[in-house]
Amino acid sequence: MELSLTWKDRLFSLSNGGLLILFSLAMVFPIYYTIVLSFTDPTEYYTRDLILWPHHWSMDAYRYLLSNGLFVNSVLISLFLATVGTLLSLLVTGGLAYAISVRRLRFRKTMMVMILITFLFTPGLVPLYMVVRNLGLIDSVWSLILPSLTSGWYVLLMKGFFDSIPDSLEEAARIDGCTEISVFWRIIIPLSLPAVVAFGLFFAVGYWNTYFNAIMFINEQNKWPLQVLLQNMLVDPTTMGGGENANISVTMNRQMPTETLKMAAVVIATVPIMLVYPFLQKHFAKGAMVGSVKE
């Protein structure tokens, strides 16, 4: 029997829907405005106060950024961190998680205790900086990778996924002559693809957005990752070569507003992760639940 809605229920539904639409617009509008402003013609930027839809679209901001050596170098450094760092992190995290998931491994419980201790006690910033400095990694991109290779939490989560794989598959592989490394690469990794993709996305986003470690360990401007350069652009317009009037000369004797450059830089810093996610989405939903359910 279908119940009819009272006027109070209808009023609540309309109010709820209206509030959700307002919240959605409040979240989407900054992204929309950033993209629109980055494609706005410099001349139009100076003549209009609020630009919701440009009359003249322009790629000048992107042309300038992609022709600026400092900006291109920072993008390449961030790409290196996101690719090499992610691969190394997956290798270390997966290898350690598989090792402690093997029940016959000697000192397995001791390793588990050592990993759990990292949840309770962290060394802090000063010991971390001293270790990086004594290893000679200051002003090196490896200072942004090696200290962030893995975490105890990720290791235990991936171990939970490995534990859900039937032992009979590993035993069959060993009977066929596979070594532990072969079992790991040919059996465990293919069956754990959702977990690998999920953790890979976590690591890639973390490396791409590297900021705090970079401002601690990287002093040379030409070795800044993209997020550090972007922060300096937002604070100091002269970082990218602008003058005191916050204008940058481009071709055809036109002046490029630094606000447009900032928006274009934000778009460039955001788009790569947004483009990668759709290709990983089919694995991400299952991998995000890694270790939560054991069959």
C-alpha positions as semicolon CSV with decimal commas, in nm:
position;residue;x (nm);y (nm);z (nm)
1;M;0,000;0,000;0,000
2;E;0,150;0,327;-0,108
3;L;0,148;0,602;0,152
4;S;0,073;0,956;0,038
5;L;0,321;1,222;0,137
6;T;0,205;1,501;0,361
7;W;0,284;1,865;0,289
8;K;0,550;1,852;0,561
9;D;0,725;1,559;0,391
10;R;0,715;1,738;0,057
11;L;0,848;2,056;0,213
12;F;1,132;1,863;0,374
13;S;1,220;1,692;0,045
14;L;1,222;2,021;-0,143
15;S;1,429;2,192;0,126
16;N;1,672;1,901;0,141
17;G;1,711;1,896;-0,237
18;G;1,761;2,271;-0,250
19;L;2,032;2,263;0,017
20;L;2,213;1,978;-0,159
21;I;2,206;2,173;-0,486
22;L;2,347;2,481;-0,312
23;F;2,624;2,277;-0,148
24;S;2,707;2,117;-0,484
25;L;2,727;2,454;-0,654
26;A;2,946;2,588;-0,374
27;M;3,193;2,304;-0,434
28;V;3,180;2,305;-0,814
29;F;3,191;2,682;-0,872
30;P;3,556;2,737;-0,756
31;I;3,672;2,462;-0,991
32;Y;3,466;2,605;-1,278
33;Y;3,590;2,960;-1,213
34;T;3,952;2,846;-1,198
35;I;3,925;2,673;-1,536
36;V;3,738;2,962;-1,699
37;L;3,980;3,225;-1,571
38;S;4,279;3,026;-1,692
39;F;4,142;3,041;-2,049
40;T;4,039;3,407;-2,033
41;D;4,199;3,652;-2,276
42;P;4,433;3,892;-2,090
43;T;4,265;4,200;-2,237
44;E;3,923;4,082;-2,125
45;Y;4,053;4,009;-1,775
46;Y;4,136;4,377;-1,724
47;T;3,799;4,502;-1,851
48;R;3,561;4,276;-1,657
49;D;3,527;4,231;-1,282
50;L;3,366;3,886;-1,269
51;I;3,409;3,651;-1,563
52;L;3,166;3,360;-1,567
53;W;3,203;3,293;-1,940
54;P;3,481;3,457;-2,145
55;H;3,391;3,640;-2,461
56;H;3,737;3,561;-2,596
57;W;3,917;3,239;-2,505
58;S;4,296;3,235;-2,491
59;M;4,574;2,982;-2,435
60;D;4,836;3,248;-2,356
61;A;4,865;3,149;-1,989
62;Y;4,931;2,785;-2,078
63;R;5,172;2,880;-2,355
64;Y;5,372;3,094;-2,116
65;L;5,384;2,831;-1,842
66;L;5,483;2,551;-2,078
67;S;5,756;2,770;-2,227
68;N;5,892;2,864;-1,883
69;G;6,189;2,643;-1,796
70;L;6,134;2,661;-1,422
71;F;5,771;2,552;-1,448
72;V;5,839;2,270;-1,696
73;N;6,123;2,145;-1,477
74;S;5,896;2,136;-1,173
75;V;5,635;1,940;-1,368
76;L;5,897;1,685;-1,477
77;I;6,017;1,647;-1,118
78;S;5,662;1,585;-0,996
79;L;5,610;1,331;-1,276
80;F;5,930;1,155;-1,172
81;L;5,815;1,144;-0,810
82;A;5,469;1,018;-0,904
83;T;5,597;0,740;-1,133
84;V;5,925;0,620;-0,983
85;G;5,812;0,686;-0,626
86;T;5,485;0,497;-0,676
87;L;5,657;0,196;-0,833
88;L;5,916;0,176;-0,554
89;S;5,651;0,221;-0,285
90;L;5,436;-0,056;-0,431
91;L;5,739;-0,285;-0,453
92;V;5,845;-0,223;-0,092
93;T;5,492;-0,230;0,051
94;G;5,386;-0,538;-0,144
95;G;5,708;-0,726;-0,072
96;L;5,696;-0,658;0,301
97;A;5,324;-0,736;0,321
98;Y;5,373;-1,068;0,140
99;A;5,666;-1,160;0,361
100;I;5,472;-1,118;0,685
101;S;5,169;-1,294;0,535
102;V;5,373;-1,614;0,491
103;R;5,307;-1,807;0,813
104;R;5,624;-2,015;0,801
105;L;5,850;-1,710;0,787
106;R;6,095;-1,696;1,078
107;F;6,070;-1,390;1,306
108;R;5,735;-1,309;1,148
109;K;5,581;-1,203;1,478
110;T;5,884;-0,989;1,559
111;M;5,844;-0,806;1,228
112;M;5,476;-0,754;1,299
113;V;5,558;-0,601;1,637
114;M;5,815;-0,369;1,480
115;I;5,557;-0,252;1,226
116;L;5,297;-0,196;1,497
117;I;5,545;0,011;1,699
118;T;5,557;0,262;1,415
119;F;5,188;0,333;1,481
120;L;5,263;0,439;1,837
121;F;5,603;0,608;1,811
122;T;5,714;0,840;1,532
123;P;6,066;0,986;1,515
124;G;5,955;1,345;1,455
125;L;6,081;1,609;1,214
126;V;6,424;1,675;1,366
127;P;6,546;1,310;1,358
128;L;6,402;1,274;1,007
129;Y;6,589;1,581;0,887
130;M;6,912;1,461;1,052
131;V;6,885;1,120;0,883
132;V;6,823;1,276;0,542
133;R;7,109;1,523;0,591
134;N;7,356;1,258;0,709
135;L;7,269;1,043;0,407
136;G;7,360;1,336;0,182
137;L;7,011;1,361;0,033
138;I;6,952;1,733;0,089
139;D;6,861;1,899;-0,244
140;S;6,804;1,556;-0,398
141;V;6,474;1,425;-0,534
142;W;6,545;1,099;-0,351
143;S;6,488;1,283;-0,023
144;L;6,123;1,305;-0,132
145;I;6,097;0,933;-0,213
146;L;6,300;0,727;0,033
147;P;6,145;0,862;0,358
148;S;5,796;0,804;0,212
149;L;5,840;0,460;0,058
150;T;5,580;0,292;0,277
151;S;5,393;0,303;0,605
152;G;5,298;0,039;0,857
153;W;4,929;0,104;0,797
154;Y;4,954;0,035;0,424
155;V;5,160;-0,279;0,488
156;L;4,900;-0,422;0,723
157;L;4,615;-0,336;0,486
158;M;4,785;-0,508;0,195
159;K;4,871;-0,804;0,419
160;G;4,499;-0,838;0,493
161;F;4,432;-0,868;0,120
162;F;4,707;-1,124;0,073
163;D;4,566;-1,329;0,362
164;S;4,236;-1,360;0,171
165;I;4,409;-1,547;-0,114
166;P;4,370;-1,926;-0,069
167;D;4,687;-2,101;0,043
168;S;4,613;-2,383;-0,203
169;L;4,705;-2,158;-0,497
170;E;5,047;-2,083;-0,350
171;E;5,106;-2,448;-0,265
172;A;5,015;-2,555;-0,618
173;A;5,258;-2,301;-0,760
174;R;5,539;-2,426;-0,537
175;I;5,466;-2,785;-0,639
176;D;5,507;-2,672;-1,002
177;G;5,854;-2,544;-0,913
178;C;5,790;-2,175;-0,851
179;T;6,017;-1,991;-0,611
180;E;5,887;-1,742;-0,357
181;I;5,958;-1,455;-0,595
182;S;5,775;-1,636;-0,877
183;V;5,477;-1,699;-0,651
184;F;5,473;-1,333;-0,559
185;W;5,490;-1,203;-0,919
186;R;5,283;-1,469;-1,098
187;I;5,018;-1,556;-0,838
188;I;4,989;-1,294;-0,566
189;I;5,023;-0,973;-0,770
190;P;4,774;-1,067;-1,048
191;L;4,516;-1,177;-0,790
192;S;4,577;-0,861;-0,587
193;L;4,539;-0,618;-0,876
194;P;4,253;-0,419;-0,710
195;A;4,466;-0,366;-0,399
196;V;4,774;-0,275;-0,604
197;V;4,574;-0,021;-0,807
198;A;4,417;0,133;-0,497
199;F;4,747;0,169;-0,315
200;G;4,914;0,286;-0,634
201;L;4,662;0,568;-0,660
202;F;4,720;0,661;-0,294
203;F;5,095;0,670;-0,344
204;A;5,073;0,858;-0,674
205;V;4,852;1,130;-0,526
206;G;5,084;1,159;-0,226
207;Y;5,397;1,196;-0,438
208;W;5,230;1,433;-0,686
209;N;5,118;1,657;-0,398
210;T;5,452;1,643;-0,218
211;Y;5,496;1,973;-0,041
212;F;5,608;1,961;0,324
213;N;5,908;1,733;0,272
214;A;6,008;1,941;-0,030
215;I;6,022;2,267;0,163
216;M;6,232;2,092;0,429
217;F;6,481;1,909;0,208
218;I;6,493;2,105;-0,121
219;N;6,663;2,444;-0,117
220;E;6,747;2,489;-0,486
221;Q;6,468;2,650;-0,686
222;N;6,532;2,442;-0,997
223;K;6,460;2,124;-0,796
224;W;6,124;2,230;-0,657
225;P;5,833;1,996;-0,731
226;L;5,520;2,146;-0,882
227;Q;5,331;2,200;-0,556
228;V;5,615;2,403;-0,401
229;L;5,648;2,619;-0,712
230;L;5,271;2,668;-0,720
231;Q;5,268;2,780;-0,356
232;N;5,544;3,030;-0,426
233;M;5,356;3,158;-0,730
234;L;5,046;3,220;-0,517
235;V;5,246;3,405;-0,252
236;D;5,498;3,589;-0,471
237;P;5,399;3,673;-0,831
238;T;5,764;3,745;-0,919
239;T;5,850;3,374;-0,883
240;M;5,768;3,312;-1,250
241;G;5,940;3,628;-1,366
242;G;5,667;3,886;-1,306
243;G;5,734;4,243;-1,205
244;E;5,609;4,454;-0,921
245;N;5,282;4,525;-1,102
246;A;5,209;4,151;-1,119
247;N;5,210;4,150;-1,498
248;I;5,422;3,936;-1,726
249;S;5,503;4,026;-2,084
250;V;5,410;3,773;-2,349
251;T;5,405;3,777;-2,725
252;M;5,247;4,057;-2,928
253;N;5,336;4,311;-2,656
254;R;5,051;4,191;-2,435
255;Q;5,059;4,177;-2,055
256;M;4,972;3,847;-1,889
257;P;4,797;3,886;-1,551
258;T;4,957;3,666;-1,288
259;E;4,610;3,571;-1,164
260;T;4,550;3,398;-1,496
261;L;4,886;3,224;-1,470
262;K;4,804;3,107;-1,120
263;M;4,474;2,958;-1,234
264;A;4,641;2,786;-1,530
265;A;4,908;2,643;-1,300
266;V;4,638;2,509;-1,065
267;V;4,463;2,341;-1,358
268;I;4,786;2,182;-1,478
269;A;4,859;2,059;-1,125
270;T;4,510;1,906;-1,092
271;V;4,439;1,755;-1,433
272;P;4,689;1,460;-1,430
273;I;4,531;1,293;-1,127
274;M;4,182;1,360;-1,262
275;L;4,277;1,192;-1,590
276;V;4,430;0,887;-1,423
277;Y;4,143;0,812;-1,187
278;P;3,879;0,709;-1,449
279;F;4,109;0,436;-1,582
280;L;4,160;0,297;-1,230
281;Q;3,804;0,337;-1,106
282;K;3,694;-0,020;-1,187
283;H;3,966;-0,156;-0,957
284;F;3,955;0,122;-0,700
285;A;3,613;0,042;-0,546
286;K;3,716;-0,313;-0,465
287;G;4,069;-0,222;-0,365
288;A;3,951;0,050;-0,126
289;M;3,786;-0,224;0,083
290;V;4,111;-0,418;0,099
291;G;4,142;-0,627;0,413
292;S;3,800;-0,524;0,546
293;V;3,626;-0,854;0,468
294;K;3,784;-1,195;0,497
295;E;3,614;-1,486;0,330
